[in-house]
Amino acid sequence: MRYFIELSYNGSAYHGWQNQPKAISVQEIIEKALTMLLRVPISIMGAGRTDAGVHASQMFAHFDTDVEFDKTNLIFKLNAFLPKDIAIHDVFKVKEQAHARFDALSRTYLYRIALKKNVFNFDSAYYVKQQLNVENMQAAAKILFQYNDFQCFSKVNTDVKTFHCNIMKAEWFFENDELHFVIKADRFLRNMVRAIVGTMVNIGLEKINVEDLHTIISSKNRSEAGFSVPAHALYLTAVAYPNDIKI
């Protein structure tokens, strides 16, 4: 049987989601827990590959096993065994060919910018001391919908076959003393969200004009885009799947 796991994690202590040869990952920790509890080797496939330090309030992964288990009991034992920065919310059966990564219809990310110095959010939001022109940043976000090739925001030397992404949502809004950016797309390139936000911060600081974003995207050149904002303020918040994926 194939199962999906719904989980969340604070990525501060991990070198990203995916297994690394010489660094600890979220995937590795969960695989070890499942292997111990089910008493058979278990490998999992995640819905995406978050970078080192990036968090997820909703992530999915799938695994295969013939071992029968009580769902409620497994969730309880996983949460008891896993460290405090990883939580399992659900485990459910899916169709045999269901795939956590390839069947995802969309993914949504949130980036948090702190507008005031706050001793309680320095490790969860990116503090920008200078005043930002949010109106310009909002105008820049709308430009993203005019394009689908985002190579300029991708990490170089990546192994993807295409740089095309369909952006469904991109907007800035205020949340108390923070400025939040939400972006939703069918797929994301490596480092894409952090590079987009960094470019828009430059627009907000009026280092570049809103209209310059057209030239940056058309260049397909990472060096033309802005800096990558820190990972600690980025969150994967939602992954959507077809309604009929569950059994």
C-alpha positions as CSV (number, residue, x, y, z in Angstrom):
1,M,0.0,0.0,0.0
2,R,1.0,3.6,-0.6
3,Y,0.5,6.1,2.2
4,F,0.7,9.9,2.4
5,I,2.0,11.7,5.5
6,E,1.0,15.2,6.3
7,L,3.5,17.0,8.5
8,S,5.1,20.3,9.5
9,Y,8.6,21.2,10.6
10,N,10.8,24.0,11.8
11,G,13.7,23.8,9.4
12,S,16.2,25.8,11.6
13,A,18.2,22.7,12.6
14,Y,18.1,20.9,9.2
15,H,20.1,21.1,6.0
16,G,16.8,21.2,4.1
17,W,14.2,18.5,3.4
18,Q,16.2,16.1,1.2
19,N,18.7,13.6,2.4
20,Q,22.3,14.8,2.4
21,P,25.5,12.7,2.6
22,K,27.1,14.7,5.4
23,A,24.3,16.8,6.9
24,I,21.1,16.1,8.8
25,S,17.8,16.5,6.9
26,V,14.1,16.3,7.7
27,Q,13.6,13.4,5.3
28,E,16.3,11.4,7.1
29,I,14.8,11.9,10.6
30,I,11.3,10.8,9.5
31,E,12.6,7.8,7.6
32,K,14.5,6.6,10.7
33,A,11.4,7.0,12.8
34,L,9.2,5.1,10.4
35,T,11.8,2.3,9.9
36,M,12.0,1.9,13.7
37,L,8.3,1.9,14.3
38,L,7.2,-0.3,11.4
39,R,10.3,-2.6,11.7
40,V,11.1,-2.6,8.0
41,P,13.2,-0.2,5.9
42,I,11.1,2.8,4.9
43,S,12.0,5.5,2.4
44,I,9.8,8.6,1.8
45,M,9.4,11.0,-1.1
46,G,8.5,14.6,-0.3
47,A,6.3,17.1,-2.1
48,G,9.2,19.4,-2.5
49,R,12.8,20.1,-1.6
50,T,13.0,23.0,0.9
51,D,16.4,24.5,1.3
52,A,18.4,24.6,4.6
53,G,16.7,26.6,7.2
54,V,13.3,26.8,5.4
55,H,10.2,25.8,7.3
56,A,6.9,24.0,6.4
57,S,3.6,24.4,8.1
58,Q,2.2,21.9,5.6
59,M,4.3,19.3,3.8
60,F,3.4,15.9,2.4
61,A,5.4,12.8,1.7
62,H,4.6,9.3,0.5
63,F,5.9,5.8,1.5
64,D,5.1,2.2,0.6
65,T,4.7,-0.7,3.0
66,D,2.9,-4.0,3.3
67,V,3.0,-3.7,7.1
68,E,-0.4,-3.2,8.6
69,F,-0.7,-0.5,11.3
70,D,-3.2,1.5,13.3
71,K,-3.2,5.0,12.0
72,T,-3.9,6.8,15.2
73,N,-1.4,4.7,17.1
74,L,1.3,5.3,14.4
75,I,0.7,9.1,14.5
76,F,1.0,9.1,18.3
77,K,4.2,7.1,18.3
78,L,5.8,9.1,15.5
79,N,5.1,12.4,17.4
80,A,6.5,10.9,20.6
81,F,9.6,9.7,18.9
82,L,10.3,12.6,16.6
83,P,12.1,15.7,17.8
84,K,10.1,18.8,18.9
85,D,10.6,20.6,15.5
86,I,8.9,17.9,13.4
87,A,5.2,17.1,13.8
88,I,3.0,14.5,12.0
89,H,-0.6,15.5,11.5
90,D,-2.1,12.7,9.4
91,V,-1.3,9.4,7.6
92,F,-3.7,8.1,5.0
93,K,-3.9,5.6,2.2
94,V,-3.7,6.8,-1.4
95,K,-3.9,5.3,-4.9
96,E,-1.1,3.0,-5.8
97,Q,0.4,5.4,-8.3
98,A,-0.1,8.6,-6.3
99,H,3.0,10.7,-6.0
100,A,3.6,13.3,-3.3
101,R,5.8,15.4,-5.7
102,F,4.5,14.9,-9.2
103,D,0.7,14.8,-8.3
104,A,0.8,18.2,-6.5
105,L,-1.3,20.7,-8.2
106,S,0.2,23.7,-6.5
107,R,2.4,24.8,-3.7
108,T,2.1,28.0,-1.6
109,Y,4.9,29.8,0.2
110,L,4.9,32.7,2.7
111,Y,7.8,35.1,3.3
112,R,7.8,37.2,6.4
113,I,9.5,40.6,6.6
114,A,9.7,42.3,10.0
115,L,9.3,46.1,9.8
116,K,10.2,46.7,13.4
117,K,13.0,45.3,15.6
118,N,11.3,42.5,17.6
119,V,13.2,40.2,20.0
120,F,10.6,37.5,19.6
121,N,10.6,37.1,15.8
122,F,14.3,37.6,14.8
123,D,14.6,33.9,14.1
124,S,11.3,33.6,12.2
125,A,11.1,36.8,10.1
126,Y,13.6,38.9,8.1
127,Y,14.1,42.3,9.6
128,V,14.5,45.2,7.1
129,K,15.6,48.4,8.8
130,Q,15.0,50.7,5.9
131,Q,11.5,51.9,4.9
132,L,10.0,50.0,2.0
133,N,7.8,51.3,-0.8
134,V,5.2,48.6,-0.5
135,E,3.1,50.1,-3.3
136,N,6.0,49.5,-5.8
137,M,6.5,46.0,-4.4
138,Q,2.8,45.2,-5.0
139,A,3.0,46.5,-8.5
140,A,6.1,44.3,-9.1
141,A,4.2,41.3,-7.8
142,K,1.5,41.8,-10.5
143,I,4.2,41.7,-13.2
144,L,5.0,38.1,-12.4
145,F,1.7,37.0,-13.9
146,Q,2.8,38.1,-17.3
147,Y,5.6,35.5,-17.5
148,N,6.2,31.8,-17.1
149,D,9.9,31.5,-17.6
150,F,11.7,32.3,-14.3
151,Q,15.2,31.2,-15.0
152,C,16.5,34.5,-13.7
153,F,15.3,33.5,-10.2
154,S,16.7,30.0,-10.3
155,K,19.9,28.7,-8.8
156,V,22.5,28.2,-11.5
157,N,23.7,24.7,-12.4
158,T,20.4,23.1,-11.5
159,D,19.3,19.9,-13.2
160,V,15.7,20.9,-14.2
161,K,14.5,20.4,-17.7
162,T,12.4,23.6,-17.8
163,F,12.3,26.9,-16.0
164,H,8.6,27.4,-16.7
165,C,6.2,27.9,-13.7
166,N,2.6,28.9,-13.6
167,I,2.1,31.5,-10.9
168,M,-1.4,31.6,-9.6
169,K,-1.0,34.1,-6.7
170,A,1.5,36.7,-5.7
171,E,0.8,39.5,-3.3
172,W,2.1,41.5,-0.4
173,F,0.0,42.4,2.7
174,F,0.6,43.7,6.2
175,E,0.3,41.5,9.2
176,N,0.7,43.5,12.4
177,D,4.3,44.8,12.3
178,E,5.3,42.5,9.5
179,L,5.0,42.6,5.7
180,H,4.1,39.2,4.2
181,F,4.5,37.9,0.7
182,V,2.4,35.0,-0.5
183,I,3.1,33.2,-3.7
184,K,1.4,30.2,-5.2
185,A,2.4,28.2,-8.3
186,D,2.3,24.8,-9.9
187,R,6.0,24.4,-9.2
188,F,9.0,26.4,-8.0
189,L,12.6,26.4,-9.0
190,R,15.5,26.1,-6.5
191,N,15.9,29.4,-4.6
192,M,13.1,31.0,-6.7
193,V,11.0,32.5,-3.9
194,R,14.0,33.9,-2.0
195,A,15.3,35.5,-5.2
196,I,11.9,37.0,-6.1
197,V,11.6,38.5,-2.6
198,G,15.1,39.8,-2.7
199,T,14.4,41.5,-6.0
200,M,11.2,43.0,-4.7
201,V,13.0,44.2,-1.6
202,N,15.4,46.1,-3.9
203,I,12.3,47.5,-5.7
204,G,10.9,48.5,-2.3
205,L,14.1,50.2,-1.4
206,E,13.9,52.0,-4.7
207,K,17.3,50.7,-5.8
208,I,15.7,49.6,-9.0
209,N,12.4,50.6,-10.7
210,V,9.3,48.5,-11.0
211,E,9.6,48.3,-14.7
212,D,13.1,47.0,-14.4
213,L,11.5,43.7,-13.4
214,H,10.5,43.1,-17.1
215,T,14.2,43.3,-18.1
216,I,15.3,41.1,-15.3
217,I,12.9,38.3,-16.1
218,S,13.5,38.5,-19.8
219,S,17.3,38.3,-19.3
220,K,17.0,34.8,-17.9
221,N,20.2,35.6,-16.0
222,R,20.4,35.0,-12.2
223,S,23.0,37.8,-11.8
224,E,20.5,40.3,-13.1
225,A,18.0,39.6,-10.3
226,G,18.2,40.6,-6.7
227,F,19.9,39.0,-3.7
228,S,18.4,35.9,-2.0
229,V,16.7,36.8,1.3
230,P,17.5,34.7,4.3
231,A,16.0,31.2,4.5
232,H,14.7,31.5,8.1
233,A,11.7,33.6,7.1
234,L,10.4,31.3,4.4
235,Y,7.6,28.9,4.9
236,L,5.9,26.3,2.7
237,T,2.3,26.7,3.8
238,A,0.2,24.6,1.5
239,V,0.4,21.8,-1.0
240,A,-2.8,21.0,-3.0
241,Y,-3.7,17.6,-4.6
242,P,-6.6,16.2,-6.7
243,N,-9.6,15.4,-4.5
244,D,-9.6,11.7,-5.7
245,I,-6.0,10.9,-4.6
246,K,-7.2,9.3,-1.3
247,I,-8.6,5.8,-1.1
